[in-house]
Amino acid sequence: MRFSPTARTTAAVLSALAVLLTPTTAHAASAGRATDPVDTVTLPVRDALAALPVSDESRAGYERTKFKHWTDADKDGCNTRMEVLKAEAVTAPSQGPNCALTGGSWYSPYDDRYLDSASKLDVDHLVPLAEAWDSGASAWTAQEREGYANDLDDARDLIAVSAASNRSKADKDPAEWLPPYAGYRCQYDTDWIADKTRWGLSIDATERDALTQQLADCPDQPITVTLAR
C-alpha cells in the first residue's frame, strides 16, 4: 500500500468524543497542503460514523475541473494516478519514459479480480469528487480541493480498481452502490467513513442510515485518521 490545515473537525464533535480520541501529531506535505502539524484521531468506526455531521447535499455549481487532479507533486515524472498504480501493484510493472507502465499485475478489491495491465484499471477517489463537493468541498479553496483530489498521504483515499467497477460506481455513495464483491463491503464502508472524517465532510441522512445498517454486520474496528482539515 501507499505511504501511509485550515479548519478542524467541529469542536462539538471532538468534545463529544474526547474520551475516545487519541491525539498525536503528524506532518503531511501532499499537493495543496501546508506542512503544519495536524491532528490524528483513533476511534471505533461506528463512533466515527456517529460523529460525522449530517447535512443535506447540494451539487449546485459542481464541475469536475474544480478539483485539479493527477498532478505530479514531487516532480518525479509520475502523476498521482501513476503513483497509485505503482504503489498498489501486486507484481511491479516496468517503468518507461514519461512514467509509462508495462507489465505488472493488480488486484481490484471492488470485484475480486486480478488484472494484468495498467490500462485496465482506474484510480478511484473512494469518496468521489462530486460527492465531496456535495458534502462540503464546495466551500473549500481551490488549493484544498487539489489536495483532496491528489491525496497520497492516506492510502484509503485513492484506490486502483478495475475500470468496469469504478464506472459502475460513478458518483454514488454507499446508499446507492456497494462493491460487487461482498467480502470487501465492510472495508469499503469503513474506509468511506475514514475518508470523510479525514477531510471533515458531512453525510446526508440516507447515507448515514445505509452505513449504519451495513456496519451492523461488520466489526466495530478502530480507525486511525490524520485530519487533513
Secondary structure by P-SEA (a helix, b strand, c coil): ccccccccccaaaaaaacccbbbbbbccccccccccbbbbbbbcaaaaaaacbbbbbbcccccccccccccccccccccaaaaaaaaaccbbbbbccccccccbbbbbccccccccccccccccccccaaaaaaaccccccaaaaaaaaaccccccccccccaaaaaaaccccccccccccccaaaaaaaaaaaaaaaacccccaaaaaaaaaaaccccbbbbbbcccc
